[in-house]
Amino acid sequence: MSVTLHVCTTCKAGEVVEDGQPVAGAKLLAALQAGAVPAGLRIVGVECLSACNSGAAVALSAPGRWSYVYGRLTPADAPDILLGAAAYLDAPDGIVPWRARPVIFRKQSLARIPPIIIPPILTALEA
């Protein structure tokens, strides 16, 4: 199953950025893409995760799993983010045991979102 790591590319994280220079979120995306990306993880840049007061931010999601939003991240956190994503890949429901999470995932979680459950009647109607 594929897991997606969404990275806010517009997060400035309180930085004053000159025109044409990459913002904190774009720098984080580049650091993640340059890292040891686990098999099954897609890294996707998105324009906004609405975590502006807690940027730079990322979100982990997969069908049928809990999703998470993490903030206050920097490019230096890329290795830990990728380790956390690898643990998420191994968790069938998306819930990684507390002690198996990198510290930044324990302390910098902004939101946990339950999986979408499609009622059987809707599934039958779509078929």
N, C-alpha and C positions, 0 to 999 in steps of 0.2 A: 504494500500500500504506500502511496506517496504522501508525504508530509510537506506542507508548505510553510516556509519561514518568510513572513511578510516583513519588509524593512521600510520604515518611513524615510523616504528620500528628501523630504522637505523639512525635517526636524532641524532646527538651528541650535537647540539645547542652550539657549541664552547667549550664543555667540553673535558677535557683530561681524558679518561677512561682507567682504567687498564684492561688487558685481562680478560675475563670471567665476567666482571661487566656489568650490564645493562646500556645502553645509555639512554639519555634523552627521546627519542621517546618510548623506551620500558617501561620506568617508567610511561610515560603519558598513554600508552595503559593500563597498570595495574591499574592505578588510575581511568581511565574511566570505566573499567570492574567492578571495586569494587564499583562504584557509583550507584545512583538511575537511572538505564537505562530505558528510557521511552519505553512503549510497541510499537512495530513496528520499533524499531531502532536496526539495526545490527551493531556491532562494529567489524571491520576487520583490523587486522594488515597487512601492506604492507611494502615491503622492501625499497621503495623510492618514494617520491612524487616530487623529483627534486626541492625542496625548501631549499637546503642545507644552503644557507646564511640566511635563515629565520626559521630554525628549532627551536623547534620541530613543526611539521606541521600535520594538519588534513585536510580532504576533506569531504564534505557532498554532497551526490548525490542520485537521485531517477529517475526512468524512467519518461520522459516527464516534468522534472523540471529543473530549473537552478541549476547548481552545484557551490560550493564555495570551495576555498582553504584558510585556515587560518594558520598563522605562529606565531612564537615567543611565543609559549605556554609552560606551565610547568604543572607538575602534580597538583599543587595548583589550576590551572584553570579548572580542571575536572568538578566541579559542574556547572560552567558557560557554559562550552562547552555542557554539557548535557541539560541545560536549552535552549541553542540556538538550539540544535538538536530537542528538543520538539517543539519549535516554528516553525522550518522548517517542521516538520511532519504535522503541522496544516495548512501550506501554500500550497494550491493546485498546484501553479506554482513554488514553491520554493522560492518566493520572500517574505521575512518576512519584515513587515513595520519597518522602521528605528528605531523608538522608542521602538519597541518590541524586538529588538536584544540586547543581553548582550553587554556591553561596549567592551569586547575583540573582538566580532564579528564586531563591528562598526569600531574599530581602527586597527585591525590586519588582515584584509582581504587582501589576496595576489592576488586572481583572482576570477572572476565570469565568468562561462562558460555557454553559452546558451544550452538549451535542444537540443538533436539530433532530427531532423525531417526527417522521412523517407518518401520520395515521394510515393504517392499512387501506381504508376506503379511498384515500387520495391516491395511493399507489395503484390501486385497481383501476381507478378512473383514468389515470395517465397512460395505462398500458394499451 
